[in-house]
Amino acid sequence: MAKVVVIRELRLGILKTFAGTNTDTGIYKQEVDSAFLNTNGLSGDQQGDNNHHGGPEKALHHFASDHYARLRKELPELAASHCKPGAFGENLVTEGFTETDVCVGDVFKLGEAVIQVSQPRQPCWRLNLRFGISDMSQRLQNSLRTGWYYRVMQPGLVRRGDTLTHEQRPNPSWPLSRVLSLLYDATLEHVALMEMANLPQLSPNLRGLAQKRLETGKVEDWERRLFDGTRSIPGLPYQ
C-alpha cells in the first residue's frame, strides 16, 4: 500500500441529546488539533451507548469522505444537507481512502500511536435521528460503505495532519468491502463464513456472528439494531 493518507480532520465529541428525544449521543464531534489516543479511544471523546460504541474493539472510527458526494445525490434534501465530513461521528477524516483500500487486521502508525483495523461499522438506529429520516441506518448498510473501526495497539498522541503509515497487512484477501458484502449481501456463503470466523484480527463480535450463521444456517435479525430506537419518534419521516 503506497498511498499517503493524511488526517485532514481529527474529531471528538461530548454527549448531547437528540432534539425531541431522551437519547444521548456522541455523534456531533468537533475538530481538534490533537488528542491522546488510548485503548478505549481519544481522550475526551464520548459515546451515547457504551455497550455498542467505543471500547477496545471500536476505539477509533474512520469514515471515507469520498462517500459524501454520492450520499448527497441519493438522500432526501434534509438528510443530504448533513452530508459533510463529521456527519457520521467519525474521529478521522480523510480523502482517497475507502473500504476497498483497507483490510481486516491492517496495522498503521498514526502519530505516536499504532492502530489496527478491527471491523467495519454496523450502522444503528441513532443514524436515523442524526439524519432525520427513519431508514438512514438501513440505507448506509445497503450501500456497503459504512466506515470502520480500529483497535489501539500502542497509545500515543495523535494530531491533525498526521499520516496513516501502513505497516502490516496480515489478511490481503479480506478488504473491508468483502467483509461488508458477506455481512449484508452474500450472507450465507459457507466457505467465506468459515474463513471469516477464523480471522484472528477480526473483532470477536463479528467472528462470533460468522460462527453463528454457520451453526444455524440463518442470518441474524437486523431490525432491532437498525430501527428499534426510532419507531416511536413522532415526526420522523419514512422514505
C-alpha positions, 0 to 999 in steps of 0.5 A: 500500500503506497498511498499517503493518507493524511488526517485532514480532520481529527474529531471528538465529541461530548454527549448531547441529546437528540432534539425531541428525544431522551437519547444521548449521543456522541455523534456531533464531534468537533475538530481538534488539533490533537488528542491522546489516543488510548485503548478505549479511544481519544481522550475526551471523546464520548459515546451515547451507548457504551455497550455498542460504541467505543471500547477496545474493539471500536476505539477509533472510527474512520469514515471515507469522505469520498462517500459524501458526494454520492450520499448527497445525490441519493438522500432526501434534501434534509438528510443530504444537507448533513452530508459533510465530513463529521456527519457520521461521528467519525474521529478521522477524516480523510480523502482517497481512502475507502473500504476497498483500500483497507483490510481486516487486521491492517496495522498503521502508525498514526502519530505516536500511536499504532492502530489496527483495523478491527471491523467495519461499522454496523450502522444503528438506529441513532443514524436515523435521528442524526439524519432525520429520516427513519431508514438512514441506518438501513440505507448506509448498510445497503450501500456497503460503505459504512466506515470502520473501526480500529483497535489501539495497539500502542497509545500515543498522541495523535494530531491533525495532519498526521499520516496513516503509515501502513505497516502490516497487512496480515489478511490481503484477501479480506478488504473491508468491502468483502467483509461488508458484502458477506455481512449484508449481501452474500450472507450465507456463503459457507466457505467465506463464513468459515474463513471469516470466523477464523480471522484472528484480527477480526473483532470477536463480535463479528467472528462470533456472528460468522460462527453463528450463521454457520451453526444455524444456517440463518442470518441474524435479525437486523431490525432491532439494531437498525430501527428499534430506537426510532419507531416511536419518534413522532415526526420522523419521516419514512422514505 
